């Protein structure tokens, strides 16, 4: 058995002193994050057509109805691979979307969370049910892509403000900017081996088995989060008996 690489062992007083030194950097990082959030709240905004059509559980609905009576909307744009089985769907979007569970705290602060999927409603909504997700789910028809994406791509996250019957986009991000949706990453960052991804600056010999082209979100040919659903006996058939053909790519 290969010996596990680990940090040096020191006395508790030395350990506490090292933690205190790092804590000062963590607090500075937190204050800088607060300052960035303050600047984000002061960004200008751009108007979006409130009648932009989406498809939800009740059929076609305009964008403004997705707010569900609230003044703010956080939209998670979920990539989709048409006609592909569940095992081939976007591992990155599955990773991030699946970690947003308790919405009551957002609702308390007048924010609606909704997933805007690139795929057809019936097919992608079956994926939502297979994954056990309960958030509001909408399909973005092709006619609405340019109105909402404006040259960007699915995998992004966007924030909107409703003022009466008008809608504005206030902020958007993609790539690593969406990491606040994934508390798993924050937890891993506090552990000694971190995320175990190849890009990380870790001591020599630390485990780093995960590449970052989608492999970090997959296990044995599927997005990792699908395995508990398969184990529990949930049916992952999205469109009539298709089988996996391998990874179709990732948004992250």
C-alpha positions in Angstrom: 0.0 0.0 0.0 1.4 3.4 -1.0 2.0 5.7 2.0 -0.4 8.7 2.0 1.3 12.1 1.5 0.4 14.4 4.4 1.5 17.6 6.1 4.2 17.7 8.8 3.2 17.0 12.4 3.8 19.8 14.9 2.7 20.7 18.4 -0.8 22.2 18.9 0.6 25.6 19.7 2.6 25.6 16.4 -0.5 24.4 14.6 -2.7 27.1 16.1 -0.2 29.8 15.2 0.0 28.6 11.5 -3.9 28.6 11.4 -4.0 32.1 12.9 -1.6 33.3 10.2 -3.7 31.8 7.4 -6.9 33.2 9.1 -5.7 36.7 8.6 -5.4 36.1 4.8 -8.9 34.4 4.8 -10.4 37.5 6.5 -8.7 39.8 3.9 -10.2 37.5 1.2 -13.6 37.8 2.7 -13.4 41.6 2.9 -12.3 41.8 -0.7 -15.3 39.5 -1.7 -17.6 41.9 0.2 -16.1 44.9 -1.8 -16.6 43.1 -5.1 -20.2 42.3 -4.2 -20.7 46.0 -3.3 -19.4 46.9 -6.8 -21.6 44.3 -8.4 -24.6 46.0 -6.7 -23.6 49.2 -8.4 -23.3 47.9 -11.9 -25.6 49.4 -14.6 -28.3 47.1 -16.1 -29.7 46.5 -19.6 -33.3 45.9 -20.6 -34.6 42.5 -21.7 -37.9 41.8 -23.5 -40.3 40.7 -20.8 -42.4 38.8 -23.3 -39.5 36.5 -24.3 -41.1 33.0 -24.5 -40.1 30.1 -22.4 -41.6 26.6 -22.0 -42.5 25.4 -18.5 -44.9 23.0 -16.8 -47.9 25.1 -18.0 -46.7 25.5 -21.5 -45.4 28.7 -23.1 -44.9 31.5 -20.6 -43.3 35.0 -20.9 -40.1 35.7 -19.1 -41.8 38.1 -16.7 -44.0 35.3 -15.4 -40.9 33.3 -14.3 -40.3 35.8 -11.6 -43.4 34.2 -9.9 -44.4 37.6 -8.4 -41.0 38.5 -7.0 -38.8 41.3 -8.2 -35.5 39.4 -8.7 -34.7 36.3 -10.7 -31.5 34.1 -10.7 -31.5 32.0 -13.9 -29.2 29.0 -14.2 -28.7 28.3 -17.9 -28.4 24.5 -18.2 -26.6 23.1 -21.3 -28.3 20.2 -23.1 -27.3 17.6 -25.7 -30.4 16.9 -27.8 -31.3 13.2 -28.2 -28.5 12.0 -25.9 -29.2 9.7 -22.9 -29.0 10.9 -19.3 -25.4 9.6 -18.9 -24.2 11.9 -21.7 -25.8 15.1 -20.4 -23.6 18.0 -19.2 -21.7 16.9 -16.2 -20.8 20.5 -15.2 -24.3 21.8 -15.3 -25.5 18.7 -13.4 -22.8 19.4 -10.8 -23.8 23.0 -10.2 -27.6 22.8 -10.7 -27.9 19.8 -8.4 -26.4 21.6 -5.4 -29.1 24.3 -5.3 -31.8 22.7 -3.1 -33.3 24.9 -0.4 -34.9 27.9 -2.1 -36.8 29.4 0.9 -34.0 31.7 1.9 -33.9 33.1 -1.6 -37.6 33.5 -1.7 -37.5 35.3 1.7 -35.3 37.9 0.0 -37.6 38.3 -3.0 -35.4 36.2 -5.3 -36.8 33.4 -7.6 -34.4 30.7 -8.7 -35.1 28.9 -12.0 -33.2 26.6 -14.4 -33.3 27.6 -18.1 -32.5 24.5 -20.1 -31.2 24.5 -23.6 -33.0 21.3 -24.4 -36.7 20.5 -25.3 -39.0 20.7 -22.3 -40.4 17.2 -22.1 -37.0 15.5 -22.6 -35.1 17.8 -20.2 -37.9 17.9 -17.6 -37.6 14.1 -17.4 -34.0 14.6 -16.6 -34.9 17.0 -13.8 -37.3 14.4 -12.4 -34.7 11.6 -12.7 -32.2 13.8 -10.8 -34.8 14.5 -8.1 -34.5 18.3 -8.5 -37.4 20.4 -7.4 -36.5 23.9 -8.7 -38.6 25.6 -11.4 -37.6 24.3 -14.8 -38.0 25.9 -18.2 -36.9 25.2 -21.7 -35.5 28.1 -23.8 -36.9 27.7 -27.3 -34.6 28.6 -30.2 -36.5 31.8 -30.9 -35.6 33.1 -27.5 -31.8 32.2 -27.5 -30.6 35.5 -29.0 -32.9 37.6 -26.9 -31.6 36.1 -23.7 -28.0 34.9 -24.5 -27.0 37.9 -26.7 -24.1 36.1 -28.2 -23.2 34.2 -25.0 -23.6 30.4 -24.3 -25.5 28.1 -22.0 -23.7 27.3 -18.8 -23.9 31.0 -17.8 -25.8 32.3 -14.8 -27.8 35.6 -15.1 -29.6 37.9 -12.6 -32.6 39.9 -13.5 -34.7 42.7 -11.9 -38.4 43.2 -12.5 -39.7 46.8 -12.3 -43.4 46.7 -12.9 -43.9 45.2 -16.4 -40.2 45.8 -17.4 -37.3 43.4 -17.0 -33.6 44.2 -16.8 -30.5 42.0 -16.7 -28.2 43.2 -13.9 -25.3 40.7 -13.9 -24.1 37.5 -15.5 -21.1 35.2 -15.1 -19.8 31.8 -16.4 -16.8 29.5 -15.9 -15.4 29.6 -12.4 -17.7 32.6 -11.6 -20.6 30.1 -11.0 -18.7 28.3 -8.1 -20.9 29.9 -5.4 -23.6 27.5 -6.6 -21.4 24.5 -5.5 -20.8 24.3 -1.7 -19.0 21.0 -2.3 -16.1 23.0 -3.7 -16.0 25.3 -0.7 -15.9 22.3 1.6 -13.2 20.6 -0.4 -11.1 23.8 -0.4 -11.0 23.5 3.4 -9.7 19.9 3.4 -6.0 19.0 3.3 -6.1 17.5 -0.2 -8.3 20.2 -1.6 -10.3 19.6 -4.8 -7.7 17.1 -6.0 -7.7 18.7 -9.5 -4.6 18.9 -11.7 -4.5 22.7 -11.8 -4.3 23.2 -8.0 -1.1 24.4 -6.4 -0.6 21.5 -3.9 2.5 20.0 -2.3 4.4 17.4 -4.3 2.8 13.9 -4.1 -0.7 15.2 -3.2 -3.5 13.3 -4.9 -4.7 15.1 -8.0 -6.5 12.5 -10.2 -9.0 14.8 -11.7 -8.5 16.6 -15.0 -10.7 19.7 -15.5 -12.4 19.0 -18.9 -15.4 17.4 -17.4 -13.7 14.4 -15.8 -13.9 16.1 -12.4 -17.7 15.8 -12.5 -17.9 12.2 -13.8 -17.5 8.7 -12.4 -17.6 5.5 -14.4 -19.1 7.1 -17.5 -21.8 9.2 -15.9 -22.1 12.5 -14.1 -21.3 11.5 -10.5 -24.6 12.8 -9.1 -26.6 10.3 -11.2 -25.2 7.2 -9.4 -27.3 7.6 -6.2 -30.4 7.9 -8.4 -29.5 4.7 -10.4 -28.8 2.9 -7.1 -32.2 4.0 -5.8 -33.8 2.4 -8.9 -34.9 5.6 -10.7 -35.4 5.3 -14.4 -33.0 7.5 -16.4 -34.6 6.9 -19.8 -35.2 10.3 -21.4 -36.5 9.3 -24.8 -37.2 5.7 -25.3 -34.5 3.2 -24.5 -31.3 4.9 -25.7 -28.1 3.9 -24.1 -25.0 5.9 -23.3 -22.4 6.6 -26.0 -19.9 8.4 -23.8 -19.4 11.9 -22.6 -20.9 14.6 -24.8 -18.9 17.5 -23.3 -19.1 19.9 -20.4 -20.0 23.5 -19.8 -17.4 24.0 -17.1 
